């Protein structure tokens, strides 16, 4: 099979498009012919050597979002069939014995993740345990399906399992042009929340409005905390959903209502934020919650909800797999709205 692989960390030049051995399934495994994958920030972070997930090793094939067709099955596979169109759950918790990917830990520690710690979708074929595959409806396109695993699951888990977002609450969502935030806007609106979205340009703010955000602002030119209080009649927001980190940390805290909560799932602008006023933080009873990995059973539940819902799975652009380096550079530029797709 052809694959985009790197043997050493470094810049985009470290990615090599070359022929690799096809995966061979264990008794409970499936080989998926990859129709599409996406670019995620972790792909670039690990390639550059800035951070690595526990269990990561070189050489590595990235790609946490995998959709495609089942073309080979292990001897004991019973949950999917040859020819099925499937999406993969990349989190390798609860993998059964009989799979080559079993035994990688639970949700914490050295949790295996397709495309993050084991080979993923930057290839023509990908090995997946049968228990981690879900059938794609006939009327759903590859692009509609491929945006789901990382971005939509991250947002769903952070908002509801961790943040306990309720109908009629107000949530602020930063970086509205990212896949995770676009998913968060739509999940929150479906749940009956009011959404305040921030982005780095007027164009992205307008696009966030089209996705359902009730109010938007340019986070590079606006006093976000003052804006949030204006839009909530002085009360502040019940929740901030953040994966930006340092750049908007203080603004997020000062935007919260008393006993409000900040749910964080990343730090694309930096991982060392400063709490600007500890007295204010404890006097207001604020909560900072880390959004941990989702539970295995959550994926199937959220996937069913996604398939039933009237969602807009935005794709910014698509690149052939051999141009994956250019696709990653586009992600780093910030000049995108939605997911960037790779097609083997």
Secondary structure as UniProt FT lines:
FT   STRAND          2..6
FT   HELIX           12..14
FT   STRAND          16..19
FT   TURN            27..28
FT   STRAND          29..38
FT   HELIX           41..48
FT   TURN            54..55
FT   STRAND          67..73
FT   TURN            75..76
FT   TURN            82..83
FT   STRAND          85..88
FT   TURN            93..94
FT   TURN            97..98
FT   TURN            100..101
FT   STRAND          113..114
FT   TURN            115..117
FT   STRAND          125..129
FT   HELIX           130..132
FT   STRAND          133..135
FT   TURN            138..139
FT   HELIX           142..146
FT   HELIX           148..152
FT   HELIX           153..156
FT   HELIX           157..162
FT   TURN            167..168
FT   STRAND          170..173
FT   TURN            176..177
FT   HELIX           179..190
FT   TURN            191..192
FT   STRAND          194..199
FT   HELIX           202..210
FT   TURN            211..212
FT   STRAND          215..218
FT   TURN            219..221
FT   HELIX           224..231
FT   TURN            232..234
FT   STRAND          237..242
FT   HELIX           246..248
FT   HELIX           249..255
FT   STRAND          256..264
FT   TURN            268..269
FT   HELIX           278..283
FT   TURN            284..285
FT   STRAND          287..290
FT   HELIX           296..308
FT   STRAND          315..320
FT   HELIX           321..323
FT   HELIX           324..333
FT   STRAND          339..343
//
